[in-house]
Amino acid sequence: MDVIADFLAVIRNGIMASKSFVVVPHSNMRAAVAAILKGEGFVSDVLTVRSNEKLQLKVVLKYVAGESVIHEIKRISKPSRRIYKSINMVKPVIGGLGVSILSTNKGIISHKKAKELNVGGEVLCTIW
């Protein structure tokens, strides 16, 4: 089961349906990816809520003039084929407008933070 692909699909479907927020089951990996999306300005807020004794992640989507800030969100590394890159091989997404999210030995971080720390890792997804 690919929790990241499911999480990205829920966000993508929420945007296509013009939802103000989406709710997914909580996991540490989803929370880390959502925190990066919030830090980079792609979503308005990320909240952890308890519903029926279970933790869930509420991601408030961001729109500007009725158009979503997220144009494309794409899974790169998959369970069937992992994509690992050194920091020198990670290319900017759409000329620096987007972000790559990497899983490194320093945690789940954006490619900008990875360049600062000079670490590479598994490229989870790109977003712009």
ABEGO torsion letter per residue (X at the ends): XBAAAAAAAAAAAAAAAGBABBBBBBBAAAAAAAAAAAAAGABABBBBBBBGGBBBBBBBBBBBGGBBABABBBBABBAABBBBBBAAABBBBGGGABBBBBBBAAEBBBAAAAAAAGBBEBBABBBX
